[in-house]
Each structure stands twice: as C-alpha cells, then as structure tokens.
Amino acid sequence: MSAVLPPDKLPPPSIISEVTRRNILDGLRLGQVRWSGRLDEPDFLSRLFDLKKLPSQDHRFKDAAGDIFQHRVRNDDGDAYWVFGDTRFDLTWCADDVFVRFLCEMLHPVVRPEEEEVERLAAMFNEHLSADGWEIYPATTVSSRPVFAGRRRSFHLDHAVRAVKSAVQPFGAEYVSRQITRLYEAAHNDPELAIGTAKELLETVCKSIISERLGTCDANQELPALIKATTKLLQLAPTDVPDSAKGAEIIRILLNSLGTVAGRLAELRNLYGTGHGKGAGARILDERHARLAVGAAATLATFLVETHQARPK
C-alpha cells in the first residue's frame, strides 16, 4: 500500500504529463541537443534558478552552484541530460510554467544562436506540448531574434479560427489570411488588438461577399449596416423566414442575433479595442474577453461565408 503524502509535499498540479515531458527529453537525446546551448550548464541554470539556494549533492560543496560546476564543467562527468532527473529542479513533476520556461530558455538567442536549430526545436516542443494543451510562441524579440514564452491553448478558439480560415480560402485574399493569423495571436496576448481585428475580419468578410454578389460595395458602411446588407443578400434576414417553416420563430430569433452580435462587437471595439485613443487610466480587458470576441466573430464569419458559397449568386 502506497504512502499518502501530506498536502505540503504533494507535487504541484500539472497538465503537461510525464509522458509529454519524457517524449521531449527523448527528442533531445535522439537529436544529441546540448540543452544549455553555448552556455556552461551552471550559467544556463542560473538564468532560471538561484543555484546558491539549492543544496549540493556533493558534501564538498555548500550549494548546487559549486556542485554542478565541479561535476559538469571541471570534470564533465555524468549523464549529459542529468538535469531532467535531478530532484532539485524536478523537471519531471514541476509546475507546467516552470517546465515550459525551461524549454523557452533553451531557445533564447543568448543560449542558442542558430536560427534553424531554434525553429526545429520549437516545432518539436510544440508537437509534444499540443497533446496537453500547451504551446510555446515568439512573444517578443531581441536583436530581431524571437524570444519564446509559453501559454495554454484554447481548443474551442483553435477550432473556430481553423474553420474561418478554411472558409475564406476561396476569396484568395492574403489580407484576410493575415487578419486571421493576427486575430489568433492577439487573442492570447493582446485583447485590445484581438477585439479590433475581430471587427475588421467581419467587415472584410461582409464586403467580400457583397462585392462578389453585386460587383461593388460601399466601403464607408459601418459593421451593423454591412451585416444587414449581407444577410439580406444571403436571404438570412428574419423576414425571409416564411411563417409556414417549422420552428419559424426560433429561426428568426437566431438570425436576428447575427445583427446583435455584430452591433455589440462594434460597441466593444469602440470601448476597448484598437483604433481609438484612450485615457491613460482606461480599463484593460482580460484574455477571456478577447477569446469571446474572437470566437464569436470567427463563428459568424464562417457561417456567412459558407452560406454565401452554398447559395447561388
């Protein structure tokens, strides 16, 4: 019978599984990747941990700094991937953000200057992390080189963005593709930009549909007017539903909500999104609000485009 650990000894709750962590370690071993890059191992670890506050496993040294320097720099003894099994760093069971931060530090320009190797390792990390809903991404740059950070993925948002990206492909517009990419990235780290881009995506989709069906479109129309014109062309207006249709009232309510979503999104963009200067004390929305706006816009855009493609012009 296994012993029950007291609450203060339990490992931190993690989503990134032991399987994923070991798969990443196996990938590093197979690729013979030096995890500390061009830095000595103590120098690399000092960027993440205070080695002078961690214990030594060699009685001759008072802390981990002296221990690791002796065995990995002076003597270079032991397994090259010892750090992944060392209980002082606990990379197999540590909190998710600690593990991901370790991976991101491996890709830092100071640690790893080879761009091709960084791209290859980032792809390998994300291949395994995606199984547990995590990913690393270029959050900022230093001297034009990416600096990575970790984040939880939103699976429902992934689905919505993939759907709209697939739906708009027939338009063949690179601008729309860039909007969608910007939309997804901003949803995780720039709520104001995400809300502003969500409104712009709907405007672009509506203008594209109207132009394809009428040959022209008023470029100065606001989003609520564009949605109204688009739904009218696609026969999606509530008045287009005959009384004899089964569930007619329910269908009318759902269709009427299309205009409501667009109108509220426009209002949200005016209050919190990019495009309007705000006072220094303006309130900032959370990431969850950005995901809501992006998900709603992407779902509505997909519905409009698919209806446009399904119904004869």
C-alpha positions as CSV (number, residue, x, y, z in Angstrom):
1,M,0.0,0.0,0.0
2,S,1.5,3.3,-1.1
3,A,2.0,6.1,1.5
4,V,-0.1,9.2,1.2
5,L,1.9,12.4,1.0
6,P,0.9,15.4,3.2
7,P,-0.5,18.3,1.3
8,D,2.7,20.4,1.6
9,K,4.6,17.5,-0.1
10,L,2.3,16.9,-3.0
11,P,3.6,17.8,-6.4
12,P,2.1,21.0,-8.0
13,P,-1.0,20.3,-10.2
14,S,0.2,19.8,-13.8
15,I,-1.5,19.4,-17.1
16,I,1.7,18.7,-19.0
17,S,2.0,14.9,-18.4
18,E,5.1,12.9,-17.6
19,V,4.7,11.2,-21.0
20,T,5.0,14.5,-22.8
21,R,8.0,15.6,-20.7
22,R,9.8,12.3,-21.3
23,N,9.0,12.5,-25.1
24,I,10.6,15.9,-25.2
25,L,13.6,14.5,-23.3
26,D,13.8,11.6,-25.8
27,G,13.7,14.1,-28.7
28,L,16.7,16.0,-27.2
29,R,18.6,12.8,-26.6
30,L,18.0,11.5,-30.2
31,G,19.0,14.8,-31.6
32,Q,22.0,15.0,-29.3
33,V,20.9,18.5,-28.4
34,R,23.0,20.3,-25.8
35,W,20.3,21.7,-23.6
36,S,22.4,24.6,-22.3
37,G,23.3,25.7,-25.8
38,R,26.5,27.7,-26.0
39,L,26.4,28.4,-22.2
40,D,28.0,26.3,-19.5
41,E,25.3,24.3,-17.6
42,P,25.6,26.4,-14.4
43,D,25.3,29.6,-16.3
44,F,22.2,28.4,-18.1
45,L,20.6,27.1,-14.9
46,S,21.4,30.4,-13.1
47,R,19.1,32.2,-15.6
48,L,16.2,30.2,-14.2
49,F,17.1,29.1,-10.7
50,D,19.1,30.5,-7.7
51,L,21.7,27.8,-7.5
52,K,23.2,29.2,-4.3
53,K,19.9,28.4,-2.5
54,L,19.7,24.8,-3.8
55,P,21.5,22.1,-1.9
56,S,24.7,20.3,-3.1
57,Q,24.7,16.6,-3.7
58,D,28.4,16.5,-3.1
59,H,29.5,17.0,0.6
60,R,32.5,19.1,-0.5
61,F,30.3,21.9,-1.7
62,K,27.8,24.1,0.2
63,D,25.3,24.6,-2.7
64,A,24.3,23.4,-6.1
65,A,26.4,26.1,-7.8
66,G,29.7,24.6,-6.7
67,D,28.5,21.1,-7.1
68,I,27.3,21.5,-10.7
69,F,30.4,23.5,-11.7
70,Q,32.7,20.8,-10.3
71,H,30.9,17.8,-12.0
72,R,29.8,19.4,-15.3
73,V,32.4,22.0,-16.1
74,R,35.6,20.9,-14.4
75,N,35.1,17.1,-14.7
76,D,32.3,16.8,-17.3
77,D,31.1,13.6,-15.7
78,G,27.7,12.0,-15.5
79,D,24.8,11.8,-18.0
80,A,24.6,14.9,-20.3
81,Y,20.8,15.0,-19.6
82,W,21.2,14.7,-15.8
83,V,19.2,17.9,-15.1
84,F,15.9,16.2,-16.2
85,G,16.1,13.7,-13.4
86,D,17.7,15.9,-10.8
87,T,15.2,16.3,-7.9
88,R,16.5,19.8,-7.1
89,F,14.9,21.0,-10.4
90,D,12.2,18.4,-10.6
91,L,11.5,18.9,-14.3
92,T,9.5,15.7,-14.5
93,W,7.0,16.8,-11.9
94,C,7.4,20.6,-11.5
95,A,4.6,23.1,-12.3
96,D,3.8,23.4,-16.0
97,D,5.0,27.0,-16.3
98,V,8.4,26.1,-14.8
99,F,8.9,23.3,-17.3
100,V,7.8,25.4,-20.2
101,R,10.0,28.3,-19.1
102,F,12.9,25.8,-19.1
103,L,12.1,24.9,-22.7
104,C,11.8,28.5,-23.8
105,E,15.1,29.4,-22.2
106,M,16.7,26.7,-24.3
107,L,15.6,28.7,-27.4
108,H,16.7,32.1,-26.1
109,P,19.1,33.9,-28.6
110,V,21.7,34.2,-25.8
111,V,21.6,30.4,-25.4
112,R,21.1,29.2,-28.9
113,P,22.2,31.5,-31.8
114,E,21.4,29.0,-34.7
115,E,18.1,30.0,-36.1
116,E,17.4,26.7,-37.9
117,E,18.0,24.8,-34.7
118,V,15.7,27.1,-32.8
119,E,12.9,26.5,-35.4
120,R,13.4,22.8,-35.3
121,L,13.4,22.5,-31.5
122,A,10.4,24.8,-31.2
123,A,8.4,22.6,-33.6
124,M,9.4,19.5,-31.7
125,F,8.4,21.0,-28.4
126,N,5.0,22.1,-29.7
127,E,4.4,18.8,-31.3
128,H,4.5,17.2,-27.9
129,L,3.1,20.1,-25.8
130,S,0.0,20.3,-28.0
131,A,-1.2,17.0,-26.6
132,D,-1.6,18.6,-23.2
133,G,-3.0,22.0,-24.4
134,W,0.2,24.0,-24.2
135,E,2.4,25.7,-26.8
136,I,5.4,28.0,-27.0
137,Y,5.4,31.0,-29.2
138,P,7.6,34.0,-30.1
139,A,6.3,36.6,-27.6
140,T,8.9,39.3,-28.3
141,T,12.3,39.8,-30.0
142,V,15.8,40.7,-29.0
143,S,18.1,42.0,-31.8
144,S,15.5,40.7,-34.3
145,R,15.6,37.2,-32.9
146,P,12.5,35.6,-31.3
147,V,12.2,35.2,-27.5
148,F,9.7,32.5,-26.7
149,A,7.1,32.2,-24.0
150,G,4.6,29.5,-23.1
151,R,0.8,29.7,-23.0
152,R,-2.2,27.4,-22.7
153,R,-4.1,26.8,-25.9
154,S,-7.8,27.4,-26.3
155,F,-9.1,24.4,-28.2
156,H,-12.5,25.9,-28.9
157,L,-10.8,29.0,-30.3
158,D,-8.4,26.9,-32.3
159,H,-11.4,25.2,-33.9
160,A,-13.2,28.5,-34.7
161,V,-10.1,30.1,-36.2
162,R,-9.3,27.0,-38.3
163,A,-12.9,26.9,-39.6
164,V,-13.0,30.5,-40.7
165,K,-9.5,30.2,-42.3
166,S,-10.7,27.3,-44.3
167,A,-14.0,29.1,-45.2
168,V,-12.3,32.2,-46.6
169,Q,-9.8,30.4,-48.7
170,P,-11.9,30.7,-51.9
171,F,-11.6,34.5,-51.6
172,G,-7.9,34.0,-52.1
173,A,-7.0,37.2,-50.3
174,E,-3.7,37.3,-48.5
175,Y,-5.0,40.2,-46.4
176,V,-7.8,38.1,-44.9
177,S,-5.3,35.3,-44.1
178,R,-3.1,37.8,-42.3
179,Q,-6.1,39.1,-40.4
180,I,-7.0,35.7,-39.1
181,T,-3.4,35.0,-38.1
182,R,-3.2,38.3,-36.2
183,L,-6.6,37.5,-34.7
184,Y,-5.4,34.2,-33.2
185,E,-2.1,35.6,-31.9
186,A,-3.7,38.6,-30.4
187,A,-6.5,36.6,-28.6
188,H,-3.7,35.2,-26.3
189,N,-1.6,38.2,-25.6
190,D,-3.3,41.5,-26.8
191,P,-7.0,41.7,-26.0
192,E,-7.4,45.2,-27.5
193,L,-5.9,44.2,-30.8
194,A,-7.9,41.0,-30.9
195,I,-11.2,42.8,-30.4
196,G,-10.3,45.4,-33.1
197,T,-9.2,42.7,-35.5
198,A,-12.4,40.6,-34.9
199,K,-14.5,43.6,-36.0
200,E,-12.2,44.2,-39.0
201,L,-12.5,40.5,-40.1
202,L,-16.3,40.7,-40.1
203,E,-16.1,43.9,-42.1
204,T,-13.8,42.3,-44.6
205,V,-15.9,39.2,-45.0
206,C,-19.1,41.2,-45.5
207,K,-17.5,43.5,-48.0
208,S,-16.1,40.5,-49.9
209,I,-19.5,38.8,-50.1
210,I,-21.3,41.9,-51.1
211,S,-18.7,42.7,-53.8
212,E,-18.9,39.2,-55.2
213,R,-22.7,39.3,-55.4
214,L,-23.2,42.9,-56.5
215,G,-19.9,43.8,-58.1
216,T,-19.5,46.7,-55.8
217,C,-19.7,47.7,-52.1
218,D,-19.9,50.9,-50.1
219,A,-16.5,51.0,-48.4
220,N,-17.8,53.5,-45.8
221,Q,-20.5,51.4,-44.3
222,E,-20.2,50.5,-40.6
223,L,-20.3,46.9,-39.4
224,P,-24.0,46.7,-38.4
225,A,-25.0,48.1,-41.8
226,L,-22.7,45.6,-43.6
227,I,-24.1,42.7,-41.6
228,K,-27.6,43.8,-42.5
229,A,-26.8,44.1,-46.2
230,T,-25.0,40.8,-46.2
231,T,-27.8,38.9,-44.5
232,K,-30.3,40.4,-46.9
233,L,-28.3,39.3,-50.0
234,L,-28.0,35.8,-48.5
235,Q,-31.7,35.7,-47.6
236,L,-30.8,35.4,-43.9
237,A,-32.9,38.3,-42.7
238,P,-35.6,37.2,-40.2
239,T,-38.2,38.5,-42.6
240,D,-37.0,35.9,-45.2
241,V,-38.3,33.0,-43.0
242,P,-41.9,32.1,-44.0
243,D,-44.4,31.6,-41.3
244,S,-45.0,28.0,-42.6
245,A,-41.4,27.0,-41.8
246,K,-41.1,24.6,-38.9
247,G,-39.7,26.5,-35.9
248,A,-40.0,29.8,-37.8
249,E,-40.0,32.0,-34.7
250,I,-36.9,30.2,-33.3
251,I,-35.1,30.6,-36.6
252,R,-36.0,34.3,-36.7
253,I,-34.6,34.8,-33.2
254,L,-31.3,33.1,-34.2
255,L,-31.0,35.1,-37.4
256,N,-31.8,38.4,-35.6
257,S,-28.9,37.6,-33.2
258,L,-26.5,37.9,-36.1
259,G,-27.0,41.6,-36.3
260,T,-26.9,41.8,-32.5
261,V,-23.5,40.1,-32.3
262,A,-22.1,42.4,-34.9
263,G,-23.5,45.5,-33.2
264,R,-22.2,44.6,-29.8
265,L,-18.8,43.7,-31.2
266,A,-18.6,47.2,-32.8
267,E,-19.5,48.8,-29.5
268,L,-17.0,46.6,-27.7
269,R,-14.3,47.7,-30.2
270,N,-15.1,51.3,-29.6
271,L,-14.8,50.9,-25.9
272,Y,-11.8,48.6,-25.6
273,G,-10.4,47.7,-28.9
274,T,-7.6,49.3,-31.0
275,G,-8.4,52.2,-33.3
276,H,-9.4,54.8,-30.8
277,G,-7.0,56.6,-28.4
278,K,-8.0,56.2,-24.7
279,G,-7.0,57.8,-21.5
280,A,-4.0,56.6,-19.5
281,G,-6.4,55.1,-16.9
282,A,-8.5,53.2,-19.4
283,R,-9.6,49.8,-18.2
284,I,-8.0,46.8,-20.0
285,L,-10.0,43.6,-20.8
286,D,-8.8,40.2,-19.8
287,E,-7.8,37.5,-22.3
288,R,-11.1,35.6,-21.8
289,H,-13.0,38.6,-23.2
290,A,-10.7,38.6,-26.2
291,R,-11.4,34.9,-26.8
292,L,-15.1,35.5,-26.5
293,A,-15.0,38.3,-29.2
294,V,-12.7,36.3,-31.5
295,G,-14.7,33.1,-31.1
296,A,-18.0,35.0,-31.9
297,A,-16.5,36.9,-34.9
298,A,-14.9,33.8,-36.3
299,T,-18.0,31.7,-36.0
300,L,-20.2,34.4,-37.5
301,A,-17.8,35.0,-40.4
302,T,-17.6,31.2,-41.1
303,F,-21.4,31.0,-41.2
304,L,-21.7,33.9,-43.6
305,V,-19.0,32.7,-46.0
306,E,-20.4,29.1,-46.0
307,T,-23.9,30.4,-46.7
308,H,-22.5,32.6,-49.5
309,Q,-20.8,29.6,-51.1
310,A,-23.9,27.3,-50.6
311,R,-26.4,29.6,-52.2
312,P,-26.4,30.6,-55.9
313,K,-25.3,34.1,-56.6
